[in-house]
């Protein structure tokens, strides 16, 4: 039926995909049926006069097809198979046939109101209006400064410039003064950005005297235009060889290269290349790219600095957290998980150690704050607690009260929460816990039969509230730990979740812990973290688990 039309004709389904075309459509669009059937007609064909994709909301043909009404248009640019543009006049109308799904029939032909084709009329970046350039730079600043993750910042940088300015984006970063890593080689394929992994990876060192564009950019000397001919002569360095390979593999006929500068150092270089677009880059593009890389450099420098601080804090925290003691018959294990967000390195900590009288001391706490200072304050409190608990044999409340007073004058800690307890075995073999709680979530006791309850007694104010000292005396609490039971001490990262109450978090932890009551202690800790830790958790988690002998 479609071949009965002398004009181009096709059928669209209710989602706008092409289901059939005639031979006239193949001829007009310069594409065989295999390249048309099954594709979204708007995404594949519809372009503006500059060859850029058009928003779906501006497509009158698509609106008519989705609405199931008859409509016509005097002109719409379509991209032919060779990349040239064709101005079409079209008529769309609903098409219904017995036994077939409803569709839209589109009849089209070359418009008589304008030249039939434009050869690759892509608009170069230099033709951007001053307002468009300012809008792009403002978007660059907003997009890159809203993340402190280096990899995410690089992905965002590529998404800003491809395909808006170029068909290719290449990022080379300096890991050391003389070590280069080709972090990204990205190509725009339709709406997708595809990494060409075989071109990514380690690069030769930066030559000290090479006049070639990338070498100069990596030394922070200048930006430059480049092309395949730039690297056709005898190579003066390993980087020149890699650049020749890059141009040969990507088919780029024009490129612009600019250094990425941090506050005090050169971070790398950004290369934009064109292979599908016919226009070469110009001096105006160099100036625009320098403005973009200047903003990218500041964002990357901040992200690197923050991740370096996070790594230092996490490393220090892990090294400061202790090894668990060996107690005959007692199962004991601990876990620490850092926050998923780089901005939430915290002061969560745990400890377990044997005192001079043979009693096992337990502690878990959280220093207020999420930075390197919180991790350092955690270490100070832990060491002070160990020293005083070893020297004194008083109840847990007296030791924590002394720690509270001493921390105001000795430790660099503003506020903190903690549970400190002493575990002892009576003459008849029964295990007993005595503890005091300074503003911390209560310990959880789970019996071998899955009965779980929170040990909410012995609660007092958190550490660091000096003006309340003496007004509220700290108290001790005691509880017998049944054979085969599990004692769980944890920090608030295991129960707190934005948008949910603390009671919901406590109930979720209780139910999961009860379900795991008979798991071995190591499996209990691992599985509990997997199940109970909230998906929207923004804090680190410390966990101390003890299994009473059965």
N, C-alpha and C positions, 0 to 999 in steps of 0.2 A: 504494500500500500504506500509506503513512504517513497519508494522509487518512482511512483507515478507523478511526484512533484518535480518540476524542473529546478525549483529553488532548493536550497538546503532545508532539510527537515530532520527532526529528532523527537524522541519521546522522553519525557522526564517522569520519574516516579514521584510519590508524595514527599520524598525527602530531597528532591532536586537532583537525583542522580540520573545519568543518561542510561536508558535501557535499549535504545535502538537508534540508528542513524541511516541516512540514505547516501548514495554515492556522491550526490551534489554537495552534501555537508562535508564529506571527506575531502573533496576537491577544494572547497572554499576555505576550510580550516587547515588544510595542509597536514592532516593527521589521518592515519588509517583508523578503521572502526575499532581495532583492538586498543588504541590509545584513547578512545572516547567512551566506549561502553563500560559502565560500572563506576565512572568517575563523577564527582560532584561538578556539575556544569559551571557553577559560579566560581569555585576554587580553581578549576582547571583553565577556564577561558577568560573570565571577565577581568578586564584591566581598565585603568584610566588612560588618557592620551599619552602619558609619560611611560606607560608600561608597568606601572606599579599596581599591586592588588588593590581592589576596592572593597570597602566595608560591605558586609551583607545587607545592612540596613539601606544602602543606596542602590540596591539592585532591583529595578522595577520588574524585570522578568521573573526573578525569584519570588517576589511578593505576589505576582499574579498566579504563579504556579501553586504556591502554598494556599492562596485564597480560593483556588478553583474557579477563577473568572477569566473572561476574555479581555485581553489587553494588547496594545501594540506600542512600539517605540521607534522613533525616527533614527536613532543612532546609539550604538553601544560598541565599545572597542573590545575585540577578542584577540587573544594571543594565538597566532598560528604555530604550527609545528616547528618552523624555523626561527621563531622568536620575533618575527615581524608582527605588526598590529593590523587588524582589519576592522573597518567601521561597518557595522551591520545594521540593517533595518529588520525588525522582527515582528511577528504576530504570534501570540500564545493563546490557546483555547483549550478548555477541558476536552478530553477524549475518552469515551466510554464504549466498550465493546463487550458483548456477552462472553462470559467465561474468562475475562481478563481483569486484572486489577485496574482501577481508575488511574489515568495518567494525564499528562499535559502534552499537547502537540505544539511544537514550536516550528514555525516556518520562517526562514531568514534568507537574506541575500545581501550583497554588498550595497552599501548606501550610496546614493547618487549625490548627496549633499556635501561630500568631502572626498579628498583623495582616498582611493580604496585601501591603500596600505601605507604604513610608515615603517621604514627599516630600523628596527631596534631603537625606538625613540626613548631610551632610558634617560632620566634626568640626572645629571651629575650633582654631586654634593655642592659644588661651587655655585650652582644655580639656586640653592636654598636661599630664601629670603632671610634678612637679618633677624626677623621675628622667629622664624623656624630654627635658626642657629641658636638663638638665645634660649628657646624652649628646649632644644636638645641638651644644651649645657646645664640648664636647670634640672632637667630630668636625670642627667648623669650624676649631678651632685646629690640629689635626693635618693636615688636608687642605690648608689654605692656607699653612702654614709649610713644607711639604715641597717647594715650588717657588720658584724665583727668576725665573720668567718672568711678566711682568705679564699677558699675554693668557691664559696658562694659569690663573693665579690667578683672573682674572675668570670664566672658564668654570667653574672649580670652585665659585666662590661661587654662581653661578646654579644649578648642579646640586645644591647643598645646600638651597636654599630652594624650588625649583620641582621637582615639584609638592607637596612636603611641606607647605609653608606657604601657597602661593599658586598662582594660575593664570598669573600674569604676573610678570616681574622686569624692572626698568628700571634701568640703571646710567648715571649722568651723571658724567663726570670733568672736573675742572678742569685744563686744559693750561697755562694762564697764569692770573694772578690774576683776569682778567676774561674768559677764553675757556672756554666750556663745550662739551663734545663728548658727545653721546648715544651712548655706546659700545655698549650692548646693549639691545634690546627683545626679550625672549624669551617665548614662549608654550608652555605644555605641551599637546601634542596626543598623547594616548595616552601611550606610553612615550617619545616623541620630544620634544626641546626645539628649537623652531623660531625662528630669528631673523626678525623682521619688518624687513627692511632699509630699507623706505621710511620707517620712523619713526626710523631711526638717522641719525647724522651731526651736523653743526655745529648749535649752539644759540645763541640771542641771549645777550649778556653778562648777568651777574648784577646785578640792580638793587640799589642801595644801601639803599633804604628799604622795599621791598615787604614786606607782611606775609603774603604767600601762602606756603603750606607748602614748596614746592620752593625758592623763593628764600631762605627762612630757613635751610633745611637746607644749601644751598650756601654760605651765609655762616657756617655752623657754629653757628648760634644755638640751634636746637631741632629735635626730631622732632615729627611731627604726623600725625593722621589726615586723610584727604581723600576726596572723592568727586566725581562730576560736577557737583554743585551748587556745589562750592567755586570752580569756575572759570567759572560761568555769568554772573556779573556783568560789568560793563565791565572789560576787561583793563587792568592797570596796568603791563604790561611785555611784551616779546616772549616771555619765558619763559611767562607766563600764557597767551598764545595757543597756544604749543606744547603746554602741558598740557591745554588744552581739546581740541585735536586728538587728543592721546593718549587721553583718556577716550572720545571719540567713536569713534575707530578700533578700540579694543580692547574696548569694551563693559564696562569695569571699573565696578562699582557701589560698590566700596570699595577704598581704598588706604591704605597706611601708608608714610611717608617718613622716612628717618633719614640724618643726615650721616655720611660716611666720613671719619674723622679720622686723620691720620698723627701722627708724633711732635710736629711743630711747625707743621703746616699742615692745612688742609682739602683733602682729595683729591677729594671729590665727594659724591654722594648715591646711596642705594639705595632704590628704590620697589618695593614688593610690591603686587600688585593681584589682586582676585578678580572674575571675570566668570561662571564656571560655578557656583561655590559660592554658596549663598544667604546665608551668614553674613557679617556685616560684621566688620571688624577691631575690636579693643577696645584699651583701655589696656594690657592684659597683653601684647598683641602688640607694642605700641610698645616696651615694656621689653625684650622678647625680641630684637626687631630691633636695638635699640641695642647689646645685648651682642654680636650677630653682627657688626655694622658696626665695632665697636671692634676686634675681632680681625681683620677684613678690612683695616682701615686700617693696622694694624701690618704685616701681611703685604705689602700693596701698597707701603707705604713702603720696606720692605726690598728688594723686587723692583726698584723704581724706582732706588734708590740703587745696587744692584749692576749693573743694566743701564747706568746712567750711567757707572760706573767702567769697565765693559767697553768701552763706546763710546769713552771717552777713550783707553784703552790701545790699542785697535785702530787708532784714528785716528793716534795718536802713532807706533805701530809702522809703519804703512803709509807715513807721511811720512818716517820715518827710513830706511826701506829705499831703497837707491840706484837710480838709473837705470843701465842697462847701457851699458858703453862700446862704441864702434864700432871693430872690429878688421878690417882688410881681409881678406876671404876666410873669416873665422871666423863661424859661426853661433852666437849666444849669446842666451839668454832665461832668464827667472827667473819663478817663481810663488810666491805666498804665500797660504795658505788658513787662516783662523782656525778654532779648534776649534768644533764644533757646540754644545758645552756652554758656557754663559755663565761657568762657573766655571773655565775652562781657557784664559784668555788667557795666552800664554806668551812666552818670550824667543827664539824661533827667528829666525834672521837669515841673510842671505847678502850677499856683496859681490864685486865684480869691478872692478878699476881698473888703469890702466897705471902702471908704476913709472918712475923717472927714467931707467933704462937701457933702456926700451922693452919690458921684460918684462911680461906680463899676470899680475897677482896675482889669485888666487881664494881665497875663504874661505866657509865655511858653518859655523854653530855653533848652540848651544842653551844658553841660560843657565837654570840650574836654577830652577824656580818657575813659578807660573801666576798672575801678577797684574801690576799696574802697575810694581812694583819690578823684575820680570824684564825687562819691556820697556825700562825705563830703563837697567838694567844692560847689556842688549844694545847700546844706543846708545853707552855708554861704551867697551865693549870694541872695537866696530867703529871708533870714532874713534881710539882709542889704537893699534890695529893699523895703520890707514892711515898715521898719522903716523910710526910707527917703521919700517914697511916701506918708506916713501918715502925716509927718511933713511939707512937701512942697506941694503947690498947683499949681506948674508950669506945663508947658506942658510936655508930655511924653519924648520928646527929651532931655530936661534939666535933668530929673530924671535919664535917662539912661546914659547920659554923666557923671553925678556925680558918678553913680555906677561904670562906667568904670574906672574913676580916683581912686576911693577909693579901688577898687579891686586890683589894682597894689600894694598897700601898706598894705592892711588889710587882704584880703581874700587870701587863698592859692590856687589860680586858675590861670592857665597859659592863657588859652583862652576859650571863651564861645560865644555862639550865643543866641539871645533872641528876642522876640517881646513883647513890653510892650504897653498897650493901656488903654484908659479911655472910659467907656461907660456912656453916660448921656441921659436923657430924656428932650426934650425941653418943653416949656410951652404948645405947641399945641399937645403934646403926641408923637412926632417923636423921634425915637432912633437914636443916632449918635455915631460913634466910631472915636476917634482920637488916633493915634498910631505912633510909630517909630520902625524901624526894624534894629537890629544889626546883620547882616549877617545870618539871619534865613530864612527858607522857608516861603513864603508869606502866610498870612491868606487866607482862601477860603470862599467866600460868595455865598450861594445858595438861590435863591428866592423860594417862595412857588410853583411857576410854573416850577421849575427845571432849571432855568437859572443860571449858575454857572460861576463865574469869580474870578480870584486871585487879591487880593489887593496888588499890587506890588509897590505902592508908598511908600515914607518914608524910603527907603532903605539906609543903611550905613554900615560901616565896623564892624566886630565883636569885641567883648570885648577883651581886653588884648593886643592890638597892640599899645603899649605906644608911639612908635616912630612916629605914624601917628596922634596922638592926636593934635588937633589944625589945621591940614592941611585940613581936611574934616569935616565940621560942620554937625552934625546930624540934620535931618529935620523931621517935623511932617507931617502927612497926615490925611485927614478926609474923611469919607464916611457915607452916610445915610443908615441905615439898614431897608429895607422895612418890613411892617407887615408880620408875618409868615415866614420870612426868617431865615436861619440857618447860624451862623458864626462858622467856624471851625479853630482852632489853633492846630498845630500838630508838631511833631519832624520828623527828616529825616528818621527814621526807617520805616515810613509809605510809603515812596516814593522811597527810594534807593534800588537797586537790582544789584548785580554783573552782568556785561555783558550787562546792559541796561542803556540808557542815563537817565539823570534826567528829561528831558522833557517827556519821556515816562512814568515815574512814576507820574509826575504831571498830565498828561492827564488821566492816569488810575484812580487816586484819584478823579479828577473832574467829570468823567463820573459816577463813582459809587455813589458819593455824590449827583449828580443831580437825579439819579434814586431813591434815598432814601429820597427825599426832603419832602415828606408828612408823613414819619414815625414819631411816637412819639420820643422825643429826646433821651430817653434811648435806644429804639430799633435802632434808627439811629446810635448811637455810637457803639453798639455791632455788628450790621450788617456791618457797614463800616470797622471795624477792621477785620472781617471775610473775607470780599471780597477784600479789597484794600491792605492789608498787603502782601508784596511779599513772595512767597514761599521760596525763598532763602535768606530771611531776616536774617541778622547777628547782628542786633542792637536792643536795646530796643525801645519802643514806648510810648510816652506820647501824650494824646489827650484831648482837651478841646472843648466842644460843647455847644453853646448857641442858644436858639430858641427865636426869637423876638415875642412878643405877636401878635396874628392875629387881 
